[in-house]
Amino acid sequence: MKDQIKDKMGTTGLIFNEPLLWEKGSPGRKGLSLPRRDVEEAPLDDALAGDGPDFPDLSELDVVRHFTKLSQWNFGVDSGMYPLGSCTMKYNPKTNERQASIPGFAGAHPLLPESLSQGALELMHDLQGYLGEITGLPAVTLQPAAGSQGELTGMLIFAAYHKNKGQQRTKVLIPDTAHGTNPASAALCGFKAVGVKSGPEGILLPESVAELMDEDTAGIMITNPNTLGLFEDNIRQVADIVHQKGGLVYGDGANMNAAMGIVNFGDIGVDVMHLNLHKTMSTPHGGGGPGAGPVCVTPELDPFLPVPRVVKDGKVYRLVEDYPLSVGKVHAFYGNFSILLRAYSYILSLGKDLKTASQYAVLNANYIKEKLKSHYHLPYDRPCMHECVFTDKHQQEHHVATLDIAKRLMDHGFHPPTIYFPLVVSGAIMIEPTESESKETLDQFIDAMGQIAREALECPECLHESPQFPKVRRLDETAAARNPCLKG
Ligand SMILES: *Cc1c(COP(=O)(O)O)cnc(C)c1O
């Protein structure tokens, strides 16, 4: 089995151990030469005297090799498939990076007067229009810096809307298949998050919502597609129930790469929705940002959007603060502009093919689902959207758990998928191949997952010892989190 893996991927490669910089070099070694002194040598004054910081003595080459080696310990979507469900780790075309570094944009100061930033303002104005068209919700703010901040902005809009009607509602309904940030955002805004159980098919049942929806409930937050990768088929009926009681519908659109050009969220009853530009629209993400989580709303909610807003006034673009019902400002200046630039470039470069991208995202996930369902337990066996969720139920009979399967995948050269999420299924393995992987890569992944399933039958203990080939083998996860060892 081990030999098979080695032959196949050649994953181990030339990976060098690398000590800390403090353990490298030798006293007196130098990374640069200063020009010859042309003044008399003089002692430092008292404040600066002493031993100084404990910097190691290194040459330029020591430093270059050190950081180059560390960079090679990394794994990213530029190195291989990264099927991390819910995160959309797709490949971002380099051309969008190039546009983001055009000097006129990259060097623009956010305090430049409007007259000197017409290009940037026009770009933001047009991007708002495109996002409005893609979601079917035409009023847009680009300010929020992340999906979760978009959610908070949406909740502020819920509160402002009800307040403007002279009401103060206290609760928000959140299905058990929602992303974890949803209840957190509702709570941060002062609402009580009320859980809604989804039905046997993994999607919301209108009757469960009808039972809980009342006139003290500000609305519902629906992740759609939900965290099981399933489309909420009953969303129109659910929206009607919520609207009848005066509530609003929030759509978590972080996974819009499943629905671009296919679903009009305005038509299916969503009032407020955020997008994750750093997932769907070509910004590399991870490590905490930066990102962008624009919020799109119905015309009725337009007056509540954050300020300043970019508006077109005749032929001129302006930043306008004068919206008395606005929830205010949610980000310094106008949001993370360079992320907006990448999204704009991504949308223009794909045009109508945005829809094709979504179709591939859905096709790829369904392909994996169908190919792997004979090996792994599929709790909801129905067409999925951009991701599919398996569990370790069959492998558990042989004492092999989701964690072992995920670790073994590294031996095959794949980044593990998201595991133990969503919480509604036990031992979840959540796979999002994204639209950017080829059929050959998907087949290799399927083959690796198939081999792992066979190994679980034949040699369960081998899986407990995985991964075998990466530089760092199985870690004690608890100790690793509690006492991180940051040395190589
Ligand atoms: C990623 C994600 C979020 C949170 O987005 P951040 O930009 O990480 O704050 C919210 N909802 C869903 C469904 C997501 O996948």
The ligand as an SDF file (V2000), in Angstrom:
LIG
                    3D

 15 15  0  0  0  0  0  0  0  0999 V2000
  -16.9880   31.2230    4.8630 C   0  0  0  0  0  0  0  0  0  0  0  0
  -18.3890   31.3750    5.2180 C   0  0  0  0  0  0  0  0  0  0  0  0
  -18.8100   32.4380    6.0470 C   0  0  0  0  0  0  0  0  0  0  0  0
  -17.8640   33.3900    6.7380 C   0  0  0  0  0  0  0  0  0  0  0  0
  -17.1020   34.1580    5.8790 O   0  0  0  0  0  0  0  0  0  0  0  0
  -15.7950   34.9290    6.4120 P   0  0  0  0  0  0  0  0  0  0  0  0
  -15.3760   35.7720    5.2710 O   0  0  0  0  0  0  0  0  0  0  0  0
  -14.8110   33.8640    6.7690 O   0  0  0  0  0  0  0  0  0  0  0  0
  -16.1940   35.7370    7.6050 O   0  0  0  0  0  0  0  0  0  0  0  0
  -20.1600   32.5620    6.2770 C   0  0  0  0  0  0  0  0  0  0  0  0
  -21.0380   31.6990    5.7640 N   0  0  0  0  0  0  0  0  0  0  0  0
  -20.6690   30.6630    4.9770 C   0  0  0  0  0  0  0  0  0  0  0  0
  -21.7070   29.7330    4.4180 C   0  0  0  0  0  0  0  0  0  0  0  0
  -19.3350   30.4510    4.6790 C   0  0  0  0  0  0  0  0  0  0  0  0
  -18.9710   29.4170    3.9180 O   0  0  0  0  0  0  0  0  0  0  0  0
  1  2  1  0
  2  3  1  0
  2 14  2  0
  3  4  1  0
  3 10  2  0
  4  5  1  0
  5  6  1  0
  6  7  2  0
  6  8  1  0
  6  9  1  0
 10 11  1  0
 11 12  2  0
 12 13  1  0
 12 14  1  0
 14 15  1  0
M  END
$$$$
